[in-house]
């Protein structure tokens, strides 16, 4: 979701290159922008959907955004290891909880019978 400044910049200096399956729009600048390293190449950016984080960019567009590819990978050329995006659920109730985790059962595990606590000698 773009703010007013991004929307105005996109309207004035951006050219729509394409959309992914989720509806994110990918743009390229119409002029050349001089960036670090002396490279003369157009800027590229994405307009995210509301509430998304940058990890939501699909694999076929990631390389294009980072100037690794000249064009996005067609969907039919995706590799089997290029999985659909899954949001990072860390810190949410849906986060991964390994077996035995106290957050998984909300109960403490019983202490093993062979455990003997250490006490300092006086």
C-alpha positions as a LaTeX table, in Angstrom:
\begin{tabular}{lrrr}
\hline
Residue & $x$ (\AA) & $y$ (\AA) & $z$ (\AA) \\
\hline
Unk1 & 0.00 & 0.00 & 0.00 \\
Unk2 & 1.62 & 3.21 & $-1.14$ \\
Unk3 & 1.54 & 6.51 & 0.68 \\
Unk4 & 0.82 & 9.73 & $-1.19$ \\
Unk5 & 4.49 & 10.47 & $-1.96$ \\
Unk6 & 5.12 & 7.00 & $-3.40$ \\
Unk7 & 1.92 & 7.16 & $-5.40$ \\
Unk8 & 2.85 & 10.55 & $-6.91$ \\
Unk9 & 6.41 & 9.42 & $-7.70$ \\
Unk10 & 5.08 & 6.24 & $-9.30$ \\
Unk11 & 2.59 & 8.19 & $-11.45$ \\
Unk12 & 5.23 & 10.68 & $-12.62$ \\
Unk13 & 8.34 & 8.54 & $-13.03$ \\
Unk14 & 7.22 & 4.93 & $-13.01$ \\
Unk15 & 6.35 & 2.46 & $-15.75$ \\
Unk16 & 4.27 & $-0.59$ & $-14.82$ \\
Unk17 & 6.25 & $-3.71$ & $-15.71$ \\
Unk18 & 3.80 & $-6.29$ & $-14.39$ \\
Unk19 & 1.82 & $-7.82$ & $-11.57$ \\
Unk20 & 2.26 & $-11.06$ & $-9.68$ \\
Unk21 & $-0.48$ & $-13.55$ & $-8.88$ \\
Unk22 & $-1.35$ & $-11.79$ & $-5.62$ \\
Unk23 & $-1.87$ & $-8.35$ & $-7.19$ \\
Unk24 & 1.39 & $-6.58$ & $-6.24$ \\
Unk25 & 2.47 & $-4.09$ & $-8.92$ \\
Unk26 & 6.11 & $-3.83$ & $-10.07$ \\
Unk27 & 7.49 & $-0.61$ & $-11.54$ \\
Unk28 & 10.61 & 0.64 & $-13.25$ \\
Unk29 & 11.70 & 4.26 & $-13.57$ \\
Unk30 & 11.34 & 5.82 & $-17.00$ \\
Unk31 & 14.63 & 7.73 & $-16.66$ \\
Unk32 & 18.06 & 6.50 & $-15.69$ \\
Unk33 & 19.11 & 6.92 & $-12.08$ \\
Unk34 & 22.76 & 7.04 & $-11.12$ \\
Unk35 & 23.35 & 4.74 & $-8.21$ \\
Unk36 & 26.40 & 3.69 & $-6.22$ \\
Unk37 & 29.21 & 1.94 & $-8.07$ \\
Unk38 & 28.86 & 4.11 & $-11.18$ \\
Unk39 & 26.15 & 1.87 & $-12.63$ \\
Unk40 & 23.58 & 3.59 & $-14.76$ \\
Unk41 & 20.38 & 1.57 & $-14.48$ \\
Unk42 & 16.70 & 2.25 & $-13.83$ \\
Unk43 & 15.23 & 2.08 & $-10.36$ \\
Unk44 & 12.81 & $-0.77$ & $-9.66$ \\
Unk45 & 10.21 & $-0.99$ & $-6.92$ \\
Unk46 & 7.09 & $-2.81$ & $-5.83$ \\
Unk47 & 3.84 & $-1.51$ & $-4.37$ \\
Unk48 & 2.90 & $-3.95$ & $-1.61$ \\
Unk49 & $-0.57$ & $-4.92$ & $-0.56$ \\
Unk50 & $-1.79$ & $-3.50$ & 2.74 \\
Unk51 & $-0.10$ & $-5.00$ & 5.78 \\
Unk52 & 2.58 & $-6.95$ & 3.88 \\
Unk53 & 6.26 & $-7.22$ & 4.64 \\
Unk54 & 9.02 & $-7.29$ & 1.99 \\
Unk55 & 9.46 & $-11.05$ & 2.24 \\
Unk56 & 6.15 & $-11.44$ & 0.37 \\
Unk57 & 7.82 & $-10.83$ & $-3.02$ \\
Unk58 & 7.59 & $-14.08$ & $-5.01$ \\
Unk59 & 10.73 & $-15.74$ & $-6.35$ \\
Unk60 & 10.00 & $-14.88$ & $-9.98$ \\
Unk61 & 10.06 & $-11.15$ & $-9.18$ \\
Unk62 & 12.82 & $-11.07$ & $-6.55$ \\
Unk63 & 15.66 & $-11.37$ & $-9.06$ \\
Unk64 & 14.16 & $-8.67$ & $-11.27$ \\
Unk65 & 13.79 & $-6.24$ & $-8.36$ \\
Unk66 & 17.43 & $-6.70$ & $-7.37$ \\
Unk67 & 18.76 & $-6.30$ & $-10.94$ \\
Unk68 & 19.87 & $-9.93$ & $-11.08$ \\
Unk69 & 17.50 & $-10.68$ & $-13.97$ \\
Unk70 & 16.45 & $-8.49$ & $-16.90$ \\
Unk71 & 12.89 & $-9.84$ & $-16.82$ \\
Unk72 & 10.85 & $-11.71$ & $-14.21$ \\
Unk73 & 10.86 & $-15.49$ & $-14.43$ \\
Unk74 & 7.69 & $-16.76$ & $-16.15$ \\
Unk75 & 5.49 & $-18.76$ & $-13.76$ \\
Unk76 & 5.85 & $-21.92$ & $-15.88$ \\
Unk77 & 9.66 & $-21.80$ & $-15.47$ \\
Unk78 & 9.55 & $-21.81$ & $-11.66$ \\
Unk79 & 11.61 & $-24.51$ & $-10.04$ \\
Unk80 & 10.00 & $-27.01$ & $-7.63$ \\
Unk81 & 12.04 & $-25.58$ & $-4.74$ \\
Unk82 & 10.59 & $-22.10$ & $-5.31$ \\
Unk83 & 7.72 & $-22.38$ & $-2.87$ \\
Unk84 & 4.87 & $-19.90$ & $-2.42$ \\
Unk85 & 5.38 & $-17.25$ & 0.24 \\
Unk86 & 4.51 & $-18.09$ & 3.82 \\
Unk87 & 4.48 & $-15.19$ & 6.28 \\
Unk88 & 6.81 & $-15.19$ & 9.27 \\
Unk89 & 4.62 & $-16.21$ & 12.20 \\
Unk90 & 7.24 & $-15.76$ & 14.92 \\
Unk91 & 5.69 & $-14.10$ & 17.96 \\
Unk92 & 2.14 & $-15.02$ & 17.00 \\
Unk93 & $-0.07$ & $-17.82$ & 18.35 \\
Unk94 & 0.43 & $-19.66$ & 15.02 \\
Unk95 & 4.24 & $-19.78$ & 15.43 \\
Unk96 & 6.01 & $-23.14$ & 15.25 \\
Unk97 & 6.15 & $-24.89$ & 18.61 \\
Unk98 & 8.39 & $-27.97$ & 18.73 \\
Unk99 & 7.24 & $-31.05$ & 20.63 \\
Unk100 & 7.85 & $-30.61$ & 24.35 \\
Unk101 & 7.83 & $-26.84$ & 24.20 \\
Unk102 & 6.15 & $-25.27$ & 27.24 \\
Unk103 & 4.32 & $-22.94$ & 24.84 \\
Unk104 & 2.88 & $-25.94$ & 23.01 \\
Unk105 & 1.05 & $-27.49$ & 25.96 \\
Unk106 & 1.00 & $-24.61$ & 28.46 \\
Unk107 & 2.28 & $-27.07$ & 31.07 \\
Unk108 & 5.77 & $-27.60$ & 32.43 \\
Unk109 & 7.43 & $-30.89$ & 31.68 \\
Unk110 & 7.93 & $-33.13$ & 34.69 \\
Unk111 & 11.48 & $-33.34$ & 36.03 \\
Unk112 & 13.23 & $-36.57$ & 35.11 \\
Unk113 & 13.60 & $-39.10$ & 37.94 \\
Unk114 & 17.37 & $-39.34$ & 37.51 \\
Unk115 & 17.87 & $-35.61$ & 38.07 \\
Unk116 & 19.65 & $-34.59$ & 41.23 \\
Unk117 & 20.05 & $-30.89$ & 41.94 \\
Unk118 & 23.43 & $-29.55$ & 42.93 \\
Unk119 & 23.88 & $-27.96$ & 46.33 \\
Unk120 & 27.12 & $-26.30$ & 47.41 \\
Unk121 & 29.05 & $-27.87$ & 50.23 \\
Unk122 & 29.48 & $-25.77$ & 53.31 \\
\hline
\end{tabular}
